[in-house]
Amino acid sequence: MSLFSAGMNETPSISVCITTYNHSQFIEQTLESVLNQQVNFPVEIIISDDCSKDSTKEILSRYQLKYPGLVKTIFNEKNIGATKNTVKILSQASGKYVALLDGDDYWKKNHKLQKQYDFLESNDDCVMCFHAVDIQTKEMKIIEHFLPVPKFRRNRSEMMDLINFDSFMATSSIVFRNHILTSFPSEYYATRGINDWPLNVLLTEHGAIGYIDESMGVYRQASSINAFTFKPIEKILKNAIVLNKQFNRYFSFRYQEIFRKKISGYYMELSKSYLRVGDVKKSRKYLECANRYRLHLKRSIKLYGYYFPLISMKNSIKNIFKL
């Protein structure tokens, strides 16, 4: 049964929530991939545009006029960031379940929603489920079954997997039970842009994660300068540090050793990142931060004893030749 004959005027079984920002070159394919779904239950499509500066708003308005009662739009008057935009769109979702979709990704199987709906209806222990996805690289190459990594291609995962290993699910592969979260703690708002991991952690306080081993969507990597994967690695790492510090507090430090190990690793990656561009001062600063959370003795010896002096010497030679 098509989306259009599945009882659009009834209370939706699934709310498809699409967040978008400057996705004019992708959003039509995204929406068509939803409209092509074959389901036997009513669906609503809610799109929250975060004050796009391109023609995204005009495209969305056209779809809303074409599919009244099915497509609903929210247009933010100012940019509020992915985190707050997600909370805003979820507050409008009335379905029993919520399917997430980023405005630059798309679904490639028209039975995706039906399959995840049937899964959650049959697995009461799961608060959410996800499936495999392909990735479209910056070079427009499709790599099939890219996510999740083999470690998480298993029937069940849980909250501690997210705490230990961060996100392993593509946002656009997730369907979860609605009305589980009636409010969001302050820690959820720790960053403007990382909203999937904290949402998943909060949800999995209430149940397990189910997995469907079929690739049913495509995740676009670094699709534009606004994409998360396009951001400098330093910004991503700093956001991850802030978020993990906040969630360490949220859990009243019950998992402190796990969070401290992760935070130390992020600081170490920052140190290595700055070392690659020859910034010894910042590299040393973040190495010291890493060691405050968890001592990296071998790496510290290698950096202090070899790489820092080597980079400093190279920088000095460059400065001499500039004179």
Phi, psi and omega per residue, in radians:
M1 nan 2.362 -3.120
S2 -1.345 2.895 3.119
L3 -1.026 -0.531 -3.021
F4 -1.442 -0.251 3.139
S5 -1.978 0.300 -3.053
A6 -1.777 0.465 3.064
G7 1.371 1.078 -3.075
M8 -1.090 -0.456 -3.078
N9 -1.539 -0.063 3.103
E10 -1.509 2.901 3.044
T11 -1.083 2.205 -3.046
P12 -1.188 2.498 3.009
S13 -1.441 -0.578 3.082
I14 -2.286 2.306 2.963
S15 -1.747 2.028 3.060
V16 -1.516 2.001 -3.075
C17 -1.876 2.002 -3.088
I18 -1.981 2.102 3.029
T19 -1.778 2.417 -3.048
T20 -2.526 2.625 3.061
Y21 -2.741 1.996 -3.138
N22 0.947 0.868 -3.108
H23 -1.975 0.549 -3.035
S24 -1.017 -0.568 -3.101
Q25 -1.426 -0.133 -3.096
F26 -2.079 -0.472 -2.876
I27 -1.096 -0.531 3.120
E28 -1.159 -0.747 3.102
Q29 -1.135 -0.671 3.096
T30 -1.033 -0.889 -3.110
L31 -1.147 -0.711 3.138
E32 -1.107 -0.589 3.130
S33 -1.177 -0.456 3.059
V34 -1.409 -0.799 -3.104
L35 -1.116 -0.378 3.134
N36 -1.461 -0.036 -3.102
Q37 -1.143 2.429 3.084
Q38 -1.817 1.969 -3.056
V39 -2.408 2.825 3.066
N40 -2.004 0.490 -3.141
F41 -2.529 2.784 3.136
P42 -1.286 2.578 -3.081
V43 -2.338 2.570 2.923
E44 -2.130 2.554 3.108
I45 -2.032 2.044 3.133
I46 -2.013 2.257 -3.136
I47 -2.150 2.199 3.095
S48 -1.984 1.933 -3.130
D49 -1.640 2.212 -3.023
D50 -1.596 1.015 3.074
C51 1.051 0.947 3.123
S52 -1.068 2.580 3.136
K53 -1.797 -0.019 3.090
D54 -1.802 -2.662 -3.062
S55 -1.636 0.278 -3.130
T56 -0.966 -0.780 -3.090
K57 -1.052 -0.735 -3.118
E58 -1.135 -0.696 3.132
I59 -1.132 -0.770 -3.139
L60 -1.117 -0.707 3.124
S61 -1.082 -0.658 3.115
R62 -1.125 -0.727 3.128
Y63 -1.192 -0.649 3.118
Q64 -1.114 -0.687 3.095
L65 -1.186 -0.623 -3.107
K66 -1.294 -0.575 -3.086
Y67 -2.192 1.110 -3.138
P68 -1.111 2.451 -3.118
G69 1.492 -0.293 3.118
L70 -1.882 -0.828 -3.131
V71 -1.772 2.153 3.107
K72 -2.088 2.405 -3.078
T73 -2.095 2.565 3.007
I74 -2.164 2.197 3.127
F75 -2.024 1.894 3.114
N76 -1.236 2.365 -3.121
E77 -1.331 -0.357 3.029
K78 -2.489 2.759 -3.106
N79 -1.262 2.137 -3.103
I80 -1.948 -0.070 3.119
G81 1.562 2.775 -3.032
A82 -1.107 -0.632 -3.082
T83 -1.121 -0.950 -3.134
K84 -1.188 -0.564 3.124
N85 -1.144 -0.634 3.096
T86 -1.137 -0.786 3.107
V87 -1.060 -0.710 -3.116
K88 -1.106 -0.786 -3.092
I89 -1.252 -0.621 3.131
L90 -1.146 -0.522 3.129
S91 -1.176 -0.323 -3.126
Q92 -1.692 -0.114 -3.072
A93 -1.404 2.173 -3.101
S94 -1.888 -0.035 -3.087
G95 -1.258 2.824 3.049
K96 -1.124 -0.612 3.117
Y97 -2.196 2.788 3.087
V98 -2.141 2.260 3.017
A99 -1.903 2.223 -3.125
L100 -1.668 2.534 3.099
L101 -2.681 2.169 3.058
D102 -1.378 2.572 -3.029
G103 -1.179 -0.114 3.085
D104 -1.966 0.088 3.080
D105 -1.889 3.053 3.109
Y106 -2.727 2.795 3.089
W107 -1.688 2.492 -3.065
K108 -1.946 -0.121 3.105
K109 -2.063 2.256 -3.059
N110 -1.399 -0.004 3.052
H111 -1.835 0.174 -3.077
K112 -0.974 -0.928 -3.097
L113 -1.137 -0.730 -3.141
Q114 -1.079 -0.734 -3.079
K115 -1.158 -0.716 -3.134
Q116 -1.293 -0.602 3.050
Y117 -1.062 -0.857 -3.137
D118 -1.075 -0.660 -3.132
F119 -1.097 -0.878 -3.096
L120 -1.184 -0.574 3.080
E121 -1.118 -0.487 -3.060
S122 -1.764 -0.095 -3.066
N123 -2.289 1.507 -3.058
D124 -1.176 -0.351 -3.120
D125 -1.312 -0.260 -3.065
C126 -1.691 2.268 3.045
V127 -1.530 -0.287 -3.113
M128 -2.765 2.856 3.012
C129 -2.523 2.776 3.123
F130 -2.547 2.978 -3.120
H131 -2.360 3.020 3.096
A132 -1.254 2.721 3.063
V133 -2.408 2.695 2.946
D134 -1.494 2.887 3.041
I135 -2.158 2.405 3.009
Q136 -1.812 1.996 -3.052
T137 -1.313 3.016 3.091
K138 -1.044 -0.471 3.132
E139 -1.540 0.188 3.093
M140 1.212 0.374 3.084
K141 -1.585 2.360 3.104
I142 -1.655 2.166 3.041
I143 -1.905 1.995 -3.033
E144 -1.316 2.567 3.060
H145 0.926 0.744 -3.056
F146 -1.258 -0.728 3.125
L147 -2.119 2.552 -0.020
P148 -1.406 2.977 3.041
V149 -1.143 2.737 -3.046
P150 -0.891 -0.565 -3.111
K151 -0.992 -0.562 -3.060
F152 -1.872 0.282 3.022
R153 -1.551 1.126 -3.085
R154 -2.369 2.839 -3.008
N155 -1.053 -0.686 -3.054
R156 -2.376 2.455 2.928
S157 -2.291 3.002 -3.073
E158 -2.520 3.123 -3.072
M159 -0.963 -0.717 -3.089
M160 -1.132 -0.446 3.045
D161 -1.149 -0.701 3.093
L162 -1.174 -0.712 -3.132
I163 -1.154 -0.688 -3.123
N164 -1.341 -0.658 -2.930
F165 -2.134 0.152 -3.114
D166 1.122 -2.718 -3.054
S167 -1.351 2.360 3.040
F168 -2.234 0.083 -3.141
M169 -1.982 2.387 2.994
A170 -1.236 2.321 -3.100
T171 -0.924 -0.730 -3.053
S172 -1.341 0.092 3.083
S173 -1.827 0.001 -2.959
I174 -1.684 2.361 2.899
V175 -2.236 2.307 -3.110
F176 -2.375 2.850 -3.141
R177 -1.254 2.232 -3.127
N178 -1.371 2.841 3.068
H179 1.190 0.195 3.033
I180 -1.272 -0.760 3.139
L181 -1.778 1.992 3.116
T182 -1.651 -0.255 3.083
S183 -2.730 2.871 -3.124
F184 -2.072 2.306 3.118
P185 -1.212 2.804 -3.121
S186 -1.013 -0.526 -3.116
E187 -1.098 -0.488 3.126
Y188 -1.070 -0.527 -3.065
Y189 -1.598 0.337 -3.053
A190 -1.060 -0.536 3.103
T191 -2.312 2.814 3.097
R192 -1.391 -0.466 -2.905
G193 -1.985 -0.349 -3.131
I194 -1.721 1.769 -3.071
N195 -2.091 -0.282 -3.067
D196 -1.340 -0.848 -3.107
W197 -1.057 -0.881 -3.141
P198 -1.104 -0.626 3.094
L199 -1.085 -0.795 -3.126
N200 -1.123 -0.691 3.105
V201 -1.077 -0.811 -3.121
L202 -1.105 -0.683 3.117
L203 -1.151 -0.720 -3.036
T204 -1.376 0.032 2.888
E205 -1.192 -0.246 -3.034
H206 -1.996 0.052 3.141
G207 2.934 3.121 -3.072
A208 -1.512 2.997 3.076
I209 -1.903 2.128 3.072
G210 -1.657 2.674 -3.099
Y211 -2.235 2.377 3.044
I212 -1.966 2.040 -3.026
D213 -1.494 1.118 3.055
E214 -2.505 2.302 3.127
S215 -1.395 2.005 -3.043
M216 -2.178 0.191 3.137
G217 -2.698 2.981 3.132
V218 -2.240 2.227 3.115
Y219 -1.804 2.126 3.134
R220 -1.522 2.129 3.138
Q221 -1.518 2.262 3.085
A222 0.798 0.887 -3.062
S223 -1.156 -0.461 3.116
S224 -2.769 3.086 -3.140
I225 -1.169 -0.241 3.129
N226 -1.571 -0.200 -3.099
A227 -1.221 2.576 3.135
F228 -1.002 -0.750 -3.085
T229 -1.279 -0.110 3.091
F230 -1.554 -0.299 -3.078
K231 -1.168 2.607 3.096
P232 -0.991 2.491 -3.107
I233 -1.028 -0.557 3.133
E234 -1.080 -0.721 -3.130
K235 -1.191 -0.725 3.121
I236 -1.064 -0.783 -3.120
L237 -1.155 -0.724 3.129
K238 -1.134 -0.676 3.069
N239 -1.124 -0.698 3.129
A240 -1.121 -0.654 3.102
I241 -1.102 -0.855 -3.141
V242 -1.028 -0.805 -3.077
L243 -1.130 -0.748 -3.135
N244 -1.208 -0.584 3.045
K245 -1.117 -0.744 -3.124
Q246 -1.156 -0.729 -3.119
F247 -1.334 -0.409 2.963
N248 -1.044 -0.742 3.094
R249 -1.200 -0.727 -3.133
Y250 -0.974 -0.714 -3.139
F251 -1.520 0.297 3.094
S252 0.938 0.598 3.031
F253 1.135 0.362 3.106
R254 -1.150 -0.532 -3.112
Y255 -1.979 0.633 -2.989
Q256 -1.038 -0.700 -3.114
E257 -1.099 -0.656 3.106
I258 -1.158 -0.841 -3.112
F259 -1.138 -0.701 3.133
R260 -1.117 -0.689 3.106
K261 -1.105 -0.759 3.129
K262 -1.138 -0.796 -3.125
I263 -1.080 -0.728 3.088
S264 -1.047 -0.722 3.124
G265 -1.124 -0.676 3.096
Y266 -1.127 -0.745 3.106
Y267 -1.107 -0.662 3.116
M268 -1.130 -0.704 3.097
E269 -1.132 -0.629 3.057
L270 -1.104 -0.749 3.129
S271 -1.046 -0.798 -3.141
K272 -1.160 -0.633 3.138
S273 -1.097 -0.794 3.134
Y274 -1.233 -0.525 3.101
L275 -1.158 -0.622 -3.135
R276 -1.072 -0.531 3.139
V277 -1.715 0.175 3.038
G278 1.421 0.260 3.130
D279 -1.644 1.494 -3.070
V280 -1.140 -0.644 -3.087
K281 -1.068 -0.863 3.135
K282 -1.241 -0.623 3.115
S283 -1.071 -0.750 3.109
R284 -1.134 -0.714 -3.140
K285 -1.019 -0.815 -3.076
Y286 -1.365 -0.428 3.003
L287 -1.126 -0.733 3.101
E288 -1.116 -0.671 3.070
C289 -1.100 -0.742 3.125
A290 -1.054 -0.749 -3.097
N291 -1.236 -0.433 3.084
R292 -1.198 -0.517 3.133
Y293 -1.572 -0.592 3.105
R294 -2.913 2.151 -3.036
L295 -1.190 2.211 3.038
H296 -1.870 1.418 -2.982
L297 -1.116 -0.891 -3.089
K298 -1.111 -0.783 3.141
R299 -1.148 -0.653 3.140
S300 -1.108 -0.757 3.118
I301 -1.076 -0.775 -3.129
K302 -1.094 -0.762 -3.115
L303 -1.229 -0.859 -3.105
Y304 -1.197 -0.652 -3.034
G305 -1.541 -0.347 -3.065
Y306 -2.258 -1.042 -2.977
Y307 -1.230 -0.761 -3.138
F308 -1.040 -0.867 3.099
P309 -1.069 -0.663 -3.107
L310 -1.143 -0.827 -3.140
I311 -1.144 -0.697 3.110
S312 -1.062 -0.721 3.125
M313 -1.143 -0.748 3.119
K314 -1.101 -0.711 3.120
N315 -1.131 -0.676 3.128
S316 -1.125 -0.726 3.127
I317 -1.118 -0.721 3.101
K318 -1.049 -0.740 -3.121
N319 -1.153 -0.615 3.101
I320 -1.094 -0.766 -3.111
F321 -1.273 -0.335 3.082
K322 -1.321 -0.422 -3.107
L323 -1.196 nan nan
